[in-house]
């Protein structure tokens, strides 16, 4: 009697990588949404509270229009688009420490956890942006974009910036003590210089040109231009500049991940 053995075809590297990403995505999604009884609600409540506080401040100082756009629309657009960068950057930055136990599996590479977290945050923030768009329109805030293509390009560009920034800082916080404190200061500077809560058009020269070095400022201003053709953006806004900076950041971040992969898995 002959015994037949089934030959199992080896899986391709791409197939293994996609399976790892799928498993990590489901794990991250479940952990984010099941962290508490109202974890899913907090994802939306946090940006709502931030925007509400800023709206109240603008109402107190009686500023109803900013550069041709209503204050409500100006704040919502700036904060939602900056949120895409911030959430992706923060979650990617902390991914290595949160998933260290998974590195014992040889199929899981450190960079896998970073890319999956960035993808999840992009998905969640997109849902938040849609909810804000529908809710704002319901309450009479003009958030229907005049140029949808520009809005989508900027939104994706802000996500790429968050991914690139997170790839770099994820290595820095693991290898350099107290780097988290420094990055906290950097994040505050980026927030204030991105035109999210303060009109950059009021900043005198030459300081305004200095702020234009920040690609996130180009993102928030271009997003407002895409939503309203009546918005008076500052001179020099360039959507391609966001992508150029993002590509450089992602390339440098991936190079760091490759260079320190062994050290990151053994910490």
C-alpha positions in Angstrom: 0.0 0.0 0.0 1.5 3.3 -1.1 1.2 6.3 1.2 0.6 9.6 -0.6 1.8 12.9 0.8 0.1 16.1 0.0 2.6 18.7 -1.2 2.1 22.1 0.3 3.1 24.9 -1.9 5.2 27.5 0.0 3.5 30.8 0.4 5.0 33.8 -1.4 6.5 36.7 0.7 3.7 39.0 -0.5 1.1 36.5 0.7 2.7 36.3 4.1 3.0 40.1 4.4 -0.7 40.6 3.4 -1.8 38.0 6.0 0.3 39.7 8.7 -1.1 43.1 7.8 -4.7 41.8 7.9 -4.1 40.2 11.3 -2.5 43.3 12.7 -5.2 45.5 11.3 -7.9 43.5 13.0 -5.9 43.4 16.3 -5.3 47.1 16.3 -9.0 47.9 15.4 -10.3 45.7 18.2 -7.9 47.0 20.8 -8.7 50.6 19.9 -12.5 50.2 20.0 -12.6 47.9 23.0 -10.2 49.8 25.2 -13.2 51.1 27.2 -16.9 51.1 27.2 -17.1 54.3 25.3 -13.7 54.2 23.4 -15.5 54.5 20.1 -17.4 57.6 21.3 -14.2 59.3 22.5 -12.7 59.1 19.0 -15.4 61.6 17.9 -15.8 63.4 21.2 -12.2 64.5 21.4 -12.1 66.6 18.2 -15.6 67.9 18.8 -14.5 69.3 22.2 -11.4 70.9 20.7 -13.3 72.5 17.9 -16.1 73.7 20.3 -13.5 75.4 22.6 -11.9 77.2 19.7 -15.3 78.3 18.3 -16.2 79.7 21.7 -12.9 81.7 21.8 -13.5 83.1 18.3 -17.1 84.0 19.3 -15.9 85.9 22.4 -13.5 88.0 20.3 -16.3 88.5 17.8 -14.5 87.1 14.8 -17.2 85.6 12.4 -15.2 85.5 9.2 -11.6 84.5 8.5 -10.2 85.4 5.1 -13.6 85.1 3.3 -14.6 81.9 5.1 -16.9 81.5 8.1 -15.1 80.9 11.4 -16.9 77.5 12.0 -15.8 76.2 8.6 -12.3 77.6 8.9 -11.8 75.9 12.3 -13.4 72.5 11.3 -11.4 72.2 8.1 -8.1 73.2 9.7 -8.4 70.9 12.8 -9.8 67.8 10.9 -7.0 68.0 8.3 -4.4 68.5 10.9 -6.0 65.6 12.9 -5.2 63.3 9.9 -1.5 64.1 10.3 -1.5 64.1 14.1 -3.3 60.8 14.7 -1.2 59.0 12.1 2.0 60.4 13.4 1.2 59.7 17.1 0.0 56.2 16.6 2.9 55.2 14.3 5.3 56.7 16.8 4.0 54.5 19.6 3.5 51.4 17.6 6.8 49.7 18.3 6.5 49.8 22.1 2.9 48.7 22.0 3.6 45.7 19.7 6.9 44.5 21.0 5.6 41.1 22.1 4.7 40.4 18.4 8.3 40.6 17.3 8.9 37.1 18.6 7.1 35.9 15.5 9.5 36.0 12.6 6.8 36.9 10.1 6.1 40.2 11.9 8.6 43.0 11.2 8.6 46.2 13.2 7.7 48.2 10.1 4.6 46.1 9.6 3.1 47.4 12.9 3.8 51.0 11.8 2.2 50.7 8.4 -0.9 48.9 9.7 -1.4 51.5 12.5 -1.0 54.3 9.9 -3.6 52.6 7.7 -6.0 52.2 10.6 -5.7 55.8 11.7 -6.2 57.0 8.1 -9.4 54.9 8.0 -10.7 56.2 11.4 -9.9 59.8 10.6 -11.6 59.6 7.2 -14.8 58.4 9.0 -14.5 61.3 11.4 -14.1 63.8 8.5 -17.2 62.4 6.9 -19.2 62.7 10.1 -18.0 66.3 10.6 -18.8 67.1 6.9 -22.4 65.7 7.2 -22.9 67.1 10.7 -21.6 70.6 9.8 -23.7 70.8 6.7 -26.8 69.8 8.7 -26.1 72.7 11.0 -25.6 75.2 8.2 -21.8 75.2 8.0 -20.6 75.3 4.4 -18.4 72.2 4.2 -19.3 70.8 0.7 -16.0 71.2 -1.3 -15.9 73.3 -4.4 -12.9 71.4 -5.5 -13.2 67.7 -4.2 -10.0 66.6 -6.0 -7.9 69.1 -4.2 -9.5 68.2 -0.9 -8.8 64.5 -1.4 -5.2 65.2 -2.5 -4.5 67.3 0.6 -6.2 64.7 2.9 -4.0 61.9 1.5 -0.9 64.2 1.6 -1.5 64.9 5.3 -1.8 61.2 6.0 1.5 60.6 4.2 3.2 63.3 6.2 1.9 61.6 9.4 3.3 58.3 8.2 6.7 59.7 7.4 6.9 61.7 10.6 5.9 58.6 12.6 8.4 56.3 10.9 11.2 58.6 11.9 10.1 59.4 15.5 9.2 55.7 16.2 12.9 54.9 15.9 14.0 58.1 17.8 11.8 57.4 20.9 13.1 53.8 21.2 16.8 54.6 20.8 17.1 58.0 22.5 16.1 58.6 26.1 13.8 61.6 26.8 13.1 62.0 23.1 9.4 61.9 23.8 9.7 65.2 25.7 11.5 66.9 22.8 8.9 65.6 20.3 6.1 66.9 22.5 7.6 70.4 22.0 8.0 69.8 18.3 4.4 68.8 18.0 3.3 72.0 19.8 5.3 74.1 17.4 3.9 72.3 14.4 0.4 72.8 15.7 0.8 76.5 16.2 2.6 77.1 12.9 0.2 75.1 10.7 -2.5 77.7 10.6 -4.9 75.4 12.4 -6.1 77.8 15.2 -4.4 81.1 14.3 -4.7 82.9 10.9 -1.2 83.0 9.4 -2.3 85.9 7.2 -2.0 88.1 10.2 1.7 87.2 10.7 4.0 89.9 9.3 6.8 89.3 7.0 9.5 87.9 7.0 8.1 85.5 9.7 5.2 84.4 7.4 7.7 83.1 4.9 9.5 81.2 7.6 6.2 79.5 8.5 5.8 78.4 4.9 8.6 75.9 5.4 6.1 73.9 7.4 4.3 71.6 4.8 1.3 71.2 7.2 0.6 74.9 6.7 0.3 74.3 3.0 -2.1 71.4 3.7 -4.5 73.4 5.9 -4.6 76.4 3.6 -5.0 74.2 0.5 -7.8 72.3 2.1 -9.7 75.5 2.9 -9.2 76.7 -0.7 -10.5 73.4 -1.9 -13.7 73.7 0.2 -14.4 77.3 -0.6 -13.3 79.1 -3.8 -13.9 82.4 -1.9 -11.2 81.7 0.7 -8.2 84.0 0.5 -5.3 81.8 1.1 -1.8 83.1 1.8 0.5 83.4 -1.2 2.7 80.5 -2.1 0.5 77.5 -1.1 1.6 74.4 -3.0 0.0 71.0 -2.6 3.0 69.3 -4.3 5.2 70.6 -1.5 3.3 68.4 0.9 4.0 65.3 -1.2 7.7 66.2 -1.7 8.2 66.5 2.1 6.2 63.3 2.7 8.2 61.3 0.3 11.5 62.4 1.8 10.2 61.7 5.3 8.9 58.2 4.4 12.2 57.3 2.6 14.3 58.5 5.5 12.0 56.7 8.0 12.1 53.4 6.1 15.9 53.7 5.9 16.0 54.1 9.7 13.7 51.1 10.2 15.9 49.0 8.0 19.1 50.2 9.6 18.0 49.6 13.2 15.6 46.6 12.7 17.6 44.2 14.7 18.1 46.6 17.6 14.4 47.6 17.7 13.4 43.9 18.0 15.9 43.2 20.7 15.2 46.2 23.1 
